[in-house]
């Protein structure tokens, strides 16, 4: 969910930033376009107004020139040549003035200057002036009776028209100047407006950017806080996880007491009703434990599937912590929980460890865990305190160390195969029979007895790794065809349904299946009888045989022997050791021998330490014997075919 939210935030952030960039780009394009448009319009208007003024002033100068030519006609008319020349100049000036008028009229039509009456007024005045002055000039040219003074007075009558035209032109110039000023003002106002628009839109973009940034920061802070919470808390129950507990405990360097709590029978809930029921049980139970811890001012954390750690930072003595732990155990045992009408009850085991000043979190956690493992052993009290001198804890520590070493020892080939002969007591077989045993090899080449590492492998579920190493190593060896090999197979391996087809394939490809006898203990066979039967059926089908080990050690049931089709029955060593002590012990063993014979099973006696005991077993018709009195284990490669061994004859 958090990943989807983070991904959506990234997408929205990208869209937001692209949107802001697009808006800013549009603002720039709009501003540039509007500015260019206004500049073009203003430039065109100013050019028109300027041209209007120029044409108006040019026309006015032409009118002034006409007035000057009036006087020239009066002054330079003595000769016929002068009269013609002045008249020609006059007419040309009139023509140019009329043309200039037309230009001005065209400019006025293009401009916004409202001078509609100018055209008619100017035309009327211009032609009135032209006709009047021309009449006077004709009089001067055709008659000498009119004097210059009289002509001057006559011309003065028509000057009012030219004055009217000049006045109208002045109005046009003023209007053009006013329009020019107005255009400049409009340009300035429009520019200011555009600046305001761009400024406000820029401010909007800035505010939008700020809002987007604040939103992104808030979202990132939310995700960061959520990630931090998830990193320090358990996602299912909401209490602290191991990392969160470590951070909390770092604040209490003065020490305290740590309790490691492991729920009993929780796996059974998951197996019977599924993980949904298990999760619901964990949530409700954790909530109740957390409330109790809050009352006692201690901190709870979940460090595993059904494992919790409680930190007593305000309690320094182990006795008080033990009392609270017992209260929590009682709370768990009395916690009501039902699923689909079936009521379930859990238990708990607690290990306590004292954390002294400047302690190491991992070390105290390891000690509390070790004490919890001891509390889980049947028969022990449910709340145990870690003590360095406790022999059980010392043994557990050793097993933990071996459990850490075993996987690497398998990788490094730091194991080897030994063998112990299984000797026939009734007759000399044509083939030898050896039980395959495993030994460790230390760094300096010394042999490590199995009693040091096999208990650890059993406790920590490493037996399947060892079983597979033994089987694969044996089958890859150059086996003596005149010898059968018994291999112990653990309950963990028998419970692994997926390994069975692989084992069948491995044995079939090796071609040595008929030399292999698998030994399974009575307790394992009784515990997982269905999977044991599957293994026996599948492996016997390819030629393997089976031996029921440790028979009589406590789970003995003759009915099971009818269902489990084994070939050998190994009588437990605890019965063999006391065989000669009392008559009842001997009768019990004899009953097993007789029952095996009736089922056509070969019997093997374990722990035969003396020749006297071998003789007794021989008389009781036990088929085979195994023990240090007959043969001590040695490297498998040292064992030759049974035909070459004469020891059995001395025993018999």
Buried (B, 14 or more C-beta within 10 A) or exposed (E): EEEEEBEEBEEBBEEBBEEBEEBBEEBEEBBEEBBEEBEEBBEEBBEBBBBBBBBBBBBBEBBEBBBEBBEBBBEBBEEEEBBEBBBEBBBEBBEBBBEBBEBBBEBBEEBBBEBEEBBEBBBEBBEBBBEBBBEBBEBBBEEEEEEEEEBEEBBEEBBEBBEBBBEBBEBBBEBBBEBBEEBBEBBEEBBEEBEEBBEEBBEEBEEBBEEBEEBBEEBEEEBEEBEEEEEBBBEBBEBBBBEBBBEBBEEBEEBBBBBBBBBBEBEEBBEEBEEEBBBBBBEBBBEBBBEBBEEBEBBBBBBBBBBBBBBBBEBBEBEBBBEBBBEBBEBBEEBEBEBEEEEBEBBBBBBBBBBEEEBEBEEBBBBBBBBBBBBBEEEEEBBBBBBEEBEBBEEBBBBBEBBEBBEEBBEEEBBBBBBBBBBBBEEEBEBBBBBBBBBBBEEEEEEBEBEEBBBBBBBBEBBBBBBBBBBEBBBEBEBBEBBBBBBBBBBBBBBBEEBBEEBBEBBEEBEBBEBBBBBBBBBBBBBBBEBBBBBBEBBBEBBBBBBBBBBBBEBBEEEBBEEBEBBBBBBBBBBBBBBEEEEEBBEBBBEBBEBBBEEEBBBBBBBBBEEEBBEBBBEBBBBBBBBEBBBEBEEBEEBEEBEEBEEBEEBB
